[in-house]
Amino acid sequence: MRKFMTFVFAAALAGASLPALAQSAGSEFSMQRALFVARNIGIAGISQIEFYDGKWQIEGHAPDGQNIEVEIDAETGAIMNVDRWW
């Protein structure tokens, strides 16, 4: 049962990332690079990644549990906005 659940989780995770990859095909700043930027500003766990209106929106939390949302320009990689809350 554990192997089955691991497979289901991995399949769901892979399926969740496919639309973002398809939408970002024309952008210069990849999802992997955006995740690198998000990790550098303190996001330890990722809960959601979206590509919308020319920017990456990444939500997650810091190691201390604080919620963080960051918006990264998909063309330049510049951090456009960072929100932190408990």
Beta strands, then each sheet from edge to edge (+ up, - down):
strand 1: 45-52
strand 2: 55-61
strand 3: 67-73
strand 4: 79-85
sheet 1: 1+ 2- 3+ 4-
end
